[in-house]
């Protein structure tokens, strides 16, 4: 299992953004992280998210904690992950 860490690309598993990819930009505490799509890329707004509602992928980008959406887009561009971020994932309902 991939770790929850700044720069980790995750898939949201719950809520209206379920199936969309996001990047962890900050760790709030042991239950919550700050994620962003950014909205212009994957449709996920910058917001707090419960770790239980995220499925980490094996992909990670190099960003510092609290990185702006522009910095996140730049890092995604560098690693050619913009198209990957745009593809939604089908969530299996338990």
Jmol script that loads the backbone (N, CA, C; Angstrom):
load data "model"
ATOM      1  N   UNK A   1       0.850  -1.198   0.000  1.00  0.00           N
ATOM      2  CA  UNK A   1       0.000   0.000   0.000  1.00  0.00           C
ATOM      3  C   UNK A   1       0.883   1.244   0.000  1.00  0.00           C
ATOM      4  N   UNK A   2       0.550   2.178  -0.863  1.00  0.00           N
ATOM      5  CA  UNK A   2       1.309   3.423  -0.934  1.00  0.00           C
ATOM      6  C   UNK A   2       1.001   4.301   0.277  1.00  0.00           C
ATOM      7  N   UNK A   3       1.981   5.051   0.689  1.00  0.00           N
ATOM      8  CA  UNK A   3       1.819   5.892   1.874  1.00  0.00           C
ATOM      9  C   UNK A   3       1.057   7.168   1.542  1.00  0.00           C
ATOM     10  N   UNK A   4       0.397   7.710   2.575  1.00  0.00           N
ATOM     11  CA  UNK A   4      -0.236   9.018   2.464  1.00  0.00           C
ATOM     12  C   UNK A   4       0.867  10.035   2.726  1.00  0.00           C
ATOM     13  N   UNK A   5       1.247  10.794   1.700  1.00  0.00           N
ATOM     14  CA  UNK A   5       2.332  11.769   1.840  1.00  0.00           C
ATOM     15  C   UNK A   5       2.137  12.895   0.846  1.00  0.00           C
ATOM     16  N   UNK A   6       2.771  14.024   1.089  1.00  0.00           N
ATOM     17  CA  UNK A   6       2.662  15.169   0.189  1.00  0.00           C
ATOM     18  C   UNK A   6       3.192  14.777  -1.188  1.00  0.00           C
ATOM     19  N   UNK A   7       2.403  15.080  -2.225  1.00  0.00           N
ATOM     20  CA  UNK A   7       2.802  14.748  -3.591  1.00  0.00           C
ATOM     21  C   UNK A   7       2.221  13.435  -4.099  1.00  0.00           C
ATOM     22  N   UNK A   8       1.655  12.631  -3.224  1.00  0.00           N
ATOM     23  CA  UNK A   8       1.073  11.346  -3.633  1.00  0.00           C
ATOM     24  C   UNK A   8      -0.203  11.596  -4.435  1.00  0.00           C
ATOM     25  N   UNK A   9      -0.337  10.916  -5.556  1.00  0.00           N
ATOM     26  CA  UNK A   9      -1.563  11.013  -6.345  1.00  0.00           C
ATOM     27  C   UNK A   9      -2.533   9.956  -5.823  1.00  0.00           C
ATOM     28  N   UNK A  10      -3.761  10.380  -5.532  1.00  0.00           N
ATOM     29  CA  UNK A  10      -4.780   9.477  -4.980  1.00  0.00           C
ATOM     30  C   UNK A  10      -6.038   9.543  -5.835  1.00  0.00           C
ATOM     31  N   UNK A  11      -6.907   8.557  -5.638  1.00  0.00           N
ATOM     32  CA  UNK A  11      -8.228   8.555  -6.263  1.00  0.00           C
ATOM     33  C   UNK A  11      -9.236   8.745  -5.146  1.00  0.00           C
ATOM     34  N   UNK A  12     -10.162   9.692  -5.326  1.00  0.00           N
ATOM     35  CA  UNK A  12     -11.209   9.886  -4.317  1.00  0.00           C
ATOM     36  C   UNK A  12     -12.217   8.747  -4.454  1.00  0.00           C
ATOM     37  N   UNK A  13     -12.604   8.159  -3.341  1.00  0.00           N
ATOM     38  CA  UNK A  13     -13.508   7.005  -3.394  1.00  0.00           C
ATOM     39  C   UNK A  13     -14.922   7.334  -2.926  1.00  0.00           C
ATOM     40  N   UNK A  14     -15.121   8.507  -2.374  1.00  0.00           N
ATOM     41  CA  UNK A  14     -16.447   8.877  -1.858  1.00  0.00           C
ATOM     42  C   UNK A  14     -16.826  10.270  -2.327  1.00  0.00           C
ATOM     43  N   UNK A  15     -18.127  10.567  -2.241  1.00  0.00           N
ATOM     44  CA  UNK A  15     -18.609  11.916  -2.515  1.00  0.00           C
ATOM     45  C   UNK A  15     -18.761  12.205  -3.991  1.00  0.00           C
ATOM     46  N   UNK A  16     -19.082  13.470  -4.292  1.00  0.00           N
ATOM     47  CA  UNK A  16     -19.362  13.862  -5.678  1.00  0.00           C
ATOM     48  C   UNK A  16     -18.129  13.774  -6.553  1.00  0.00           C
ATOM     49  N   UNK A  17     -16.946  13.763  -5.940  1.00  0.00           N
ATOM     50  CA  UNK A  17     -15.721  13.682  -6.738  1.00  0.00           C
ATOM     51  C   UNK A  17     -15.161  12.253  -6.805  1.00  0.00           C
ATOM     52  N   UNK A  18     -15.971  11.279  -6.403  1.00  0.00           N
ATOM     53  CA  UNK A  18     -15.519   9.884  -6.413  1.00  0.00           C
ATOM     54  C   UNK A  18     -15.055   9.482  -7.808  1.00  0.00           C
ATOM     55  N   UNK A  19     -13.906   8.801  -7.862  1.00  0.00           N
ATOM     56  CA  UNK A  19     -13.366   8.348  -9.133  1.00  0.00           C
ATOM     57  C   UNK A  19     -12.404   9.332  -9.764  1.00  0.00           C
ATOM     58  N   UNK A  20     -12.334  10.549  -9.216  1.00  0.00           N
ATOM     59  CA  UNK A  20     -11.422  11.547  -9.769  1.00  0.00           C
ATOM     60  C   UNK A  20     -10.095  11.517  -9.021  1.00  0.00           C
ATOM     61  N   UNK A  21      -9.033  11.867  -9.736  1.00  0.00           N
ATOM     62  CA  UNK A  21      -7.702  11.844  -9.128  1.00  0.00           C
ATOM     63  C   UNK A  21      -7.378  13.193  -8.512  1.00  0.00           C
ATOM     64  N   UNK A  22      -6.592  13.147  -7.453  1.00  0.00           N
ATOM     65  CA  UNK A  22      -6.168  14.369  -6.772  1.00  0.00           C
ATOM     66  C   UNK A  22      -4.751  14.170  -6.247  1.00  0.00           C
ATOM     67  N   UNK A  23      -4.137  15.270  -5.846  1.00  0.00           N
ATOM     68  CA  UNK A  23      -2.781  15.238  -5.303  1.00  0.00           C
ATOM     69  C   UNK A  23      -2.844  15.736  -3.865  1.00  0.00           C
ATOM     70  N   UNK A  24      -2.170  15.041  -2.962  1.00  0.00           N
ATOM     71  CA  UNK A  24      -2.098  15.504  -1.578  1.00  0.00           C
ATOM     72  C   UNK A  24      -1.095  16.661  -1.520  1.00  0.00           C
ATOM     73  N   UNK A  25      -1.561  17.836  -1.058  1.00  0.00           N
ATOM     74  CA  UNK A  25      -0.648  18.981  -0.969  1.00  0.00           C
ATOM     75  C   UNK A  25      -0.268  19.308   0.473  1.00  0.00           C
ATOM     76  N   UNK A  26      -1.009  18.772   1.435  1.00  0.00           N
ATOM     77  CA  UNK A  26      -0.630  18.996   2.827  1.00  0.00           C
ATOM     78  C   UNK A  26      -1.295  17.947   3.705  1.00  0.00           C
ATOM     79  N   UNK A  27      -0.655  17.652   4.827  1.00  0.00           N
ATOM     80  CA  UNK A  27      -1.222  16.706   5.781  1.00  0.00           C
ATOM     81  C   UNK A  27      -1.691  17.516   6.975  1.00  0.00           C
ATOM     82  N   UNK A  28      -2.998  17.461   7.259  1.00  0.00           N
ATOM     83  CA  UNK A  28      -3.571  18.263   8.338  1.00  0.00           C
ATOM     84  C   UNK A  28      -3.371  17.566   9.680  1.00  0.00           C
ATOM     85  N   UNK A  29      -3.803  16.313   9.781  1.00  0.00           N
ATOM     86  CA  UNK A  29      -3.567  15.516  10.990  1.00  0.00           C
ATOM     87  C   UNK A  29      -3.625  14.039  10.593  1.00  0.00           C
ATOM     88  N   UNK A  30      -3.803  13.152  11.551  1.00  0.00           N
ATOM     89  CA  UNK A  30      -3.776  11.721  11.212  1.00  0.00           C
ATOM     90  C   UNK A  30      -5.037  11.241  10.498  1.00  0.00           C
ATOM     91  N   UNK A  31      -6.051  12.099  10.357  1.00  0.00           N
ATOM     92  CA  UNK A  31      -7.278  11.690   9.673  1.00  0.00           C
ATOM     93  C   UNK A  31      -7.551  12.481   8.391  1.00  0.00           C
ATOM     94  N   UNK A  32      -7.004  13.703   8.304  1.00  0.00           N
ATOM     95  CA  UNK A  32      -7.328  14.573   7.176  1.00  0.00           C
ATOM     96  C   UNK A  32      -6.096  15.068   6.440  1.00  0.00           C
ATOM     97  N   UNK A  33      -6.258  15.245   5.116  1.00  0.00           N
ATOM     98  CA  UNK A  33      -5.206  15.820   4.279  1.00  0.00           C
ATOM     99  C   UNK A  33      -5.853  16.905   3.415  1.00  0.00           C
ATOM    100  N   UNK A  34      -5.014  17.793   2.879  1.00  0.00           N
ATOM    101  CA  UNK A  34      -5.483  18.806   1.938  1.00  0.00           C
ATOM    102  C   UNK A  34      -5.168  18.281   0.544  1.00  0.00           C
ATOM    103  N   UNK A  35      -6.204  18.192  -0.308  1.00  0.00           N
ATOM    104  CA  UNK A  35      -5.999  17.683  -1.662  1.00  0.00           C
ATOM    105  C   UNK A  35      -6.410  18.730  -2.685  1.00  0.00           C
ATOM    106  N   UNK A  36      -5.879  18.601  -3.891  1.00  0.00           N
ATOM    107  CA  UNK A  36      -6.310  19.425  -5.015  1.00  0.00           C
ATOM    108  C   UNK A  36      -6.213  18.585  -6.274  1.00  0.00           C
ATOM    109  N   UNK A  37      -7.031  18.906  -7.262  1.00  0.00           N
ATOM    110  CA  UNK A  37      -7.024  18.162  -8.536  1.00  0.00           C
ATOM    111  C   UNK A  37      -5.814  18.474  -9.409  1.00  0.00           C
ATOM    112  N   UNK A  38      -5.502  19.679  -9.643  1.00  0.00           N
ATOM    113  CA  UNK A  38      -6.292  20.910  -9.462  1.00  0.00           C
ATOM    114  C   UNK A  38      -7.596  20.859 -10.264  1.00  0.00           C
ATOM    115  N   UNK A  39      -8.555  21.722  -9.881  1.00  0.00           N
ATOM    116  CA  UNK A  39      -9.884  21.721 -10.485  1.00  0.00           C
ATOM    117  C   UNK A  39      -9.825  21.814 -12.009  1.00  0.00           C
ATOM    118  N   UNK A  40      -8.902  22.607 -12.550  1.00  0.00           N
ATOM    119  CA  UNK A  40      -8.808  22.773 -14.005  1.00  0.00           C
ATOM    120  C   UNK A  40      -8.314  21.501 -14.701  1.00  0.00           C
ATOM    121  N   UNK A  41      -7.703  20.588 -13.938  1.00  0.00           N
ATOM    122  CA  UNK A  41      -7.158  19.358 -14.523  1.00  0.00           C
ATOM    123  C   UNK A  41      -8.127  18.189 -14.329  1.00  0.00           C
ATOM    124  N   UNK A  42      -8.407  17.830 -13.077  1.00  0.00           N
ATOM    125  CA  UNK A  42      -9.234  16.637 -12.840  1.00  0.00           C
ATOM    126  C   UNK A  42     -10.612  16.950 -12.265  1.00  0.00           C
ATOM    127  N   UNK A  43     -10.882  18.220 -11.968  1.00  0.00           N
ATOM    128  CA  UNK A  43     -12.200  18.578 -11.449  1.00  0.00           C
ATOM    129  C   UNK A  43     -12.301  18.528  -9.934  1.00  0.00           C
ATOM    130  N   UNK A  44     -11.203  18.223  -9.245  1.00  0.00           N
ATOM    131  CA  UNK A  44     -11.238  18.164  -7.782  1.00  0.00           C
ATOM    132  C   UNK A  44     -10.789  19.519  -7.227  1.00  0.00           C
ATOM    133  N   UNK A  45     -11.675  20.130  -6.418  1.00  0.00           N
ATOM    134  CA  UNK A  45     -11.342  21.414  -5.797  1.00  0.00           C
ATOM    135  C   UNK A  45     -10.339  21.201  -4.679  1.00  0.00           C
ATOM    136  N   UNK A  46      -9.566  22.254  -4.372  1.00  0.00           N
ATOM    137  CA  UNK A  46      -8.657  22.204  -3.227  1.00  0.00           C
ATOM    138  C   UNK A  46      -9.524  22.162  -1.968  1.00  0.00           C
ATOM    139  N   UNK A  47      -9.398  21.110  -1.189  1.00  0.00           N
ATOM    140  CA  UNK A  47     -10.206  20.985   0.025  1.00  0.00           C
ATOM    141  C   UNK A  47      -9.635  19.919   0.949  1.00  0.00           C
ATOM    142  N   UNK A  48     -10.186  19.905   2.156  1.00  0.00           N
ATOM    143  CA  UNK A  48      -9.798  18.902   3.145  1.00  0.00           C
ATOM    144  C   UNK A  48     -10.480  17.588   2.778  1.00  0.00           C
ATOM    145  N   UNK A  49      -9.783  16.501   2.943  1.00  0.00           N
ATOM    146  CA  UNK A  49     -10.377  15.204   2.632  1.00  0.00           C
ATOM    147  C   UNK A  49      -9.988  14.196   3.702  1.00  0.00           C
ATOM    148  N   UNK A  50     -10.935  13.336   4.051  1.00  0.00           N
ATOM    149  CA  UNK A  50     -10.668  12.264   5.000  1.00  0.00           C
ATOM    150  C   UNK A  50      -9.785  11.227   4.303  1.00  0.00           C
ATOM    151  N   UNK A  51      -8.738  10.799   4.995  1.00  0.00           N
ATOM    152  CA  UNK A  51      -7.818   9.802   4.427  1.00  0.00           C
ATOM    153  C   UNK A  51      -8.566   8.529   4.034  1.00  0.00           C
ATOM    154  N   UNK A  52      -9.629   8.192   4.771  1.00  0.00           N
ATOM    155  CA  UNK A  52     -10.404   6.970   4.476  1.00  0.00           C
ATOM    156  C   UNK A  52     -11.100   7.055   3.126  1.00  0.00           C
ATOM    157  N   UNK A  53     -11.251   8.280   2.585  1.00  0.00           N
ATOM    158  CA  UNK A  53     -11.952   8.454   1.313  1.00  0.00           C
ATOM    159  C   UNK A  53     -10.990   8.577   0.138  1.00  0.00           C
ATOM    160  N   UNK A  54      -9.715   8.254   0.379  1.00  0.00           N
ATOM    161  CA  UNK A  54      -8.705   8.331  -0.671  1.00  0.00           C
ATOM    162  C   UNK A  54      -8.067   6.965  -0.891  1.00  0.00           C
ATOM    163  N   UNK A  55      -7.795   6.661  -2.136  1.00  0.00           N
ATOM    164  CA  UNK A  55      -7.084   5.434  -2.488  1.00  0.00           C
ATOM    165  C   UNK A  55      -5.757   5.861  -3.126  1.00  0.00           C
ATOM    166  N   UNK A  56      -4.642   5.750  -2.391  1.00  0.00           N
ATOM    167  CA  UNK A  56      -3.369   6.203  -2.973  1.00  0.00           C
ATOM    168  C   UNK A  56      -2.957   5.351  -4.173  1.00  0.00           C
ATOM    169  N   UNK A  57      -2.361   5.983  -5.188  1.00  0.00           N
ATOM    170  CA  UNK A  57      -1.822   5.254  -6.335  1.00  0.00           C
ATOM    171  C   UNK A  57      -0.323   5.104  -6.105  1.00  0.00           C
ATOM    172  N   UNK A  58       0.344   4.421  -7.020  1.00  0.00           N
ATOM    173  CA  UNK A  58       1.800   4.260  -6.880  1.00  0.00           C
ATOM    174  C   UNK A  58       2.529   5.499  -7.391  1.00  0.00           C
ATOM    175  N   UNK A  59       1.796   6.420  -8.017  1.00  0.00           N
ATOM    176  CA  UNK A  59       2.432   7.607  -8.587  1.00  0.00           C
ATOM    177  C   UNK A  59       2.565   8.737  -7.558  1.00  0.00           C
ATOM    178  N   UNK A  60       3.676   9.477  -7.693  1.00  0.00           N
ATOM    179  CA  UNK A  60       3.947  10.586  -6.772  1.00  0.00           C
ATOM    180  C   UNK A  60       4.666  11.673  -7.550  1.00  0.00           C
ATOM    181  N   UNK A  61       4.351  12.933  -7.210  1.00  0.00           N
ATOM    182  CA  UNK A  61       5.054  14.053  -7.834  1.00  0.00           C
ATOM    183  C   UNK A  61       5.846  14.795  -6.768  1.00  0.00           C
ATOM    184  N   UNK A  62       6.832  15.552  -7.212  1.00  0.00           N
ATOM    185  CA  UNK A  62       7.658  16.317  -6.283  1.00  0.00           C
ATOM    186  C   UNK A  62       7.068  17.705  -6.082  1.00  0.00           C
ATOM    187  N   UNK A  63       6.370  17.897  -4.968  1.00  0.00           N
ATOM    188  CA  UNK A  63       5.877  19.232  -4.603  1.00  0.00           C
ATOM    189  C   UNK A  63       6.133  19.437  -3.123  1.00  0.00           C
ATOM    190  N   UNK A  64       6.276  20.682  -2.735  1.00  0.00           N
ATOM    191  CA  UNK A  64       6.471  20.959  -1.308  1.00  0.00           C
ATOM    192  C   UNK A  64       5.104  21.066  -0.634  1.00  0.00           C
ATOM    193  N   UNK A  65       5.076  20.898   0.671  1.00  0.00           N
ATOM    194  CA  UNK A  65       3.824  20.984   1.423  1.00  0.00           C
ATOM    195  C   UNK A  65       3.200  22.356   1.203  1.00  0.00           C
ATOM    196  N   UNK A  66       1.887  22.376   0.943  1.00  0.00           N
ATOM    197  CA  UNK A  66       1.182  23.628   0.738  1.00  0.00           C
ATOM    198  C   UNK A  66       1.368  24.216  -0.656  1.00  0.00           C
ATOM    199  N   UNK A  67       1.832  23.405  -1.606  1.00  0.00           N
ATOM    200  CA  UNK A  67       2.075  23.886  -2.976  1.00  0.00           C
ATOM    201  C   UNK A  67       0.797  24.443  -3.589  1.00  0.00           C
ATOM    202  N   UNK A  68       0.948  25.498  -4.396  1.00  0.00           N
ATOM    203  CA  UNK A  68      -0.210  26.092  -5.072  1.00  0.00           C
ATOM    204  C   UNK A  68      -0.641  25.181  -6.228  1.00  0.00           C
ATOM    205  N   UNK A  69      -1.852  25.435  -6.747  1.00  0.00           N
ATOM    206  CA  UNK A  69      -2.347  24.648  -7.881  1.00  0.00           C
ATOM    207  C   UNK A  69      -1.404  24.774  -9.070  1.00  0.00           C
ATOM    208  N   UNK A  70      -0.854  25.977  -9.278  1.00  0.00           N
ATOM    209  CA  UNK A  70       0.077  26.181 -10.395  1.00  0.00           C
ATOM    210  C   UNK A  70       1.326  25.322 -10.241  1.00  0.00           C
ATOM    211  N   UNK A  71       1.838  25.241  -9.012  1.00  0.00           N
ATOM    212  CA  UNK A  71       3.028  24.411  -8.754  1.00  0.00           C
ATOM    213  C   UNK A  71       2.708  22.937  -8.992  1.00  0.00           C
ATOM    214  N   UNK A  72       1.494  22.529  -8.610  1.00  0.00           N
ATOM    215  CA  UNK A  72       1.076  21.138  -8.806  1.00  0.00           C
ATOM    216  C   UNK A  72       0.982  20.836 -10.307  1.00  0.00           C
ATOM    217  N   UNK A  73       0.377  21.755 -11.071  1.00  0.00           N
ATOM    218  CA  UNK A  73       0.248  21.560 -12.525  1.00  0.00           C
ATOM    219  C   UNK A  73       1.633  21.470 -13.167  1.00  0.00           C
ATOM    220  N   UNK A  74       2.539  22.346 -12.719  1.00  0.00           N
ATOM    221  CA  UNK A  74       3.912  22.350 -13.239  1.00  0.00           C
ATOM    222  C   UNK A  74       4.597  21.004 -12.986  1.00  0.00           C
ATOM    223  N   UNK A  75       4.459  20.484 -11.756  1.00  0.00           N
ATOM    224  CA  UNK A  75       5.074  19.201 -11.394  1.00  0.00           C
ATOM    225  C   UNK A  75       4.452  18.057 -12.205  1.00  0.00           C
ATOM    226  N   UNK A  76       3.134  18.099 -12.409  1.00  0.00           N
ATOM    227  CA  UNK A  76       2.454  17.065 -13.204  1.00  0.00           C
ATOM    228  C   UNK A  76       2.944  17.113 -14.647  1.00  0.00           C
ATOM    229  N   UNK A  77       3.092  18.326 -15.167  1.00  0.00           N
ATOM    230  CA  UNK A  77       3.591  18.520 -16.529  1.00  0.00           C
ATOM    231  C   UNK A  77       4.969  17.917 -16.694  1.00  0.00           C
ATOM    232  N   UNK A  78       5.847  18.191 -15.718  1.00  0.00           N
ATOM    233  CA  UNK A  78       7.230  17.722 -15.756  1.00  0.00           C
ATOM    234  C   UNK A  78       7.294  16.208 -15.864  1.00  0.00           C
ATOM    235  N   UNK A  79       6.366  15.538 -15.171  1.00  0.00           N
ATOM    236  CA  UNK A  79       6.385  14.076 -15.164  1.00  0.00           C
ATOM    237  C   UNK A  79       5.360  13.478 -16.135  1.00  0.00           C
ATOM    238  N   UNK A  80       4.851  14.312 -17.047  1.00  0.00           N
ATOM    239  CA  UNK A  80       3.890  13.864 -18.066  1.00  0.00           C
ATOM    240  C   UNK A  80       2.687  13.126 -17.472  1.00  0.00           C
ATOM    241  N   UNK A  81       2.133  13.676 -16.388  1.00  0.00           N
ATOM    242  CA  UNK A  81       1.000  13.010 -15.735  1.00  0.00           C
ATOM    243  C   UNK A  81      -0.310  13.781 -15.895  1.00  0.00           C
ATOM    244  N   UNK A  82      -0.319  14.866 -16.684  1.00  0.00           N
ATOM    245  CA  UNK A  82      -1.560  15.644 -16.826  1.00  0.00           C
ATOM    246  C   UNK A  82      -2.687  14.803 -17.428  1.00  0.00           C
ATOM    247  N   UNK A  83      -2.393  14.036 -18.484  1.00  0.00           N
ATOM    248  CA  UNK A  83      -3.430  13.206 -19.111  1.00  0.00           C
ATOM    249  C   UNK A  83      -3.902  12.129 -18.137  1.00  0.00           C
ATOM    250  N   UNK A  84      -2.952  11.544 -17.405  1.00  0.00           N
ATOM    251  CA  UNK A  84      -3.283  10.518 -16.395  1.00  0.00           C
ATOM    252  C   UNK A  84      -4.262  11.092 -15.366  1.00  0.00           C
ATOM    253  N   UNK A  85      -4.031  12.331 -14.933  1.00  0.00           N
ATOM    254  CA  UNK A  85      -4.884  12.961 -13.920  1.00  0.00           C
ATOM    255  C   UNK A  85      -6.299  13.205 -14.443  1.00  0.00           C
ATOM    256  N   UNK A  86      -6.429  13.403 -15.762  1.00  0.00           N
ATOM    257  CA  UNK A  86      -7.744  13.733 -16.337  1.00  0.00           C
ATOM    258  C   UNK A  86      -8.650  12.519 -16.467  1.00  0.00           C
ATOM    259  N   UNK A  87      -8.068  11.305 -16.481  1.00  0.00           N
ATOM    260  CA  UNK A  87      -8.887  10.105 -16.671  1.00  0.00           C
ATOM    261  C   UNK A  87      -9.576   9.716 -15.364  1.00  0.00           C
ATOM    262  N   UNK A  88     -10.928   9.732 -15.348  1.00  0.00           N
ATOM    263  CA  UNK A  88     -11.606   9.272 -14.128  1.00  0.00           C
ATOM    264  C   UNK A  88     -11.513   7.757 -14.009  1.00  0.00           C
ATOM    265  N   UNK A  89     -11.655   7.267 -12.791  1.00  0.00           N
ATOM    266  CA  UNK A  89     -11.577   5.831 -12.506  1.00  0.00           C
ATOM    267  C   UNK A  89     -12.979   5.381 -12.093  1.00  0.00           C
ATOM    268  N   UNK A  90     -13.353   4.182 -12.503  1.00  0.00           N
ATOM    269  CA  UNK A  90     -14.641   3.637 -12.057  1.00  0.00           C
ATOM    270  C   UNK A  90     -14.467   3.085 -10.641  1.00  0.00           C
ATOM    271  N   UNK A  91     -15.314   3.539  -9.729  1.00  0.00           N
ATOM    272  CA  UNK A  91     -15.236   3.078  -8.331  1.00  0.00           C
ATOM    273  C   UNK A  91     -16.164   1.882  -8.169  1.00  0.00           C
ATOM    274  N   UNK A  92     -15.622   0.817  -7.595  1.00  0.00           N
ATOM    275  CA  UNK A  92     -16.456  -0.359  -7.321  1.00  0.00           C
ATOM    276  C   UNK A  92     -17.218  -0.108  -6.017  1.00  0.00           C
ATOM    277  N   UNK A  93     -18.528  -0.220  -6.091  1.00  0.00           N
ATOM    278  CA  UNK A  93     -19.348   0.011  -4.900  1.00  0.00           C
ATOM    279  C   UNK A  93     -19.369  -1.256  -4.059  1.00  0.00           C
ATOM    280  N   UNK A  94     -19.049  -1.096  -2.760  1.00  0.00           N
ATOM    281  CA  UNK A  94     -19.029  -2.278  -1.877  1.00  0.00           C
ATOM    282  C   UNK A  94     -20.428  -2.638  -1.462  1.00  0.00           C
TER     283      UNK A  94
END
end "model"
wireframe off; spacefill off
backbone 0.3
color backbone group
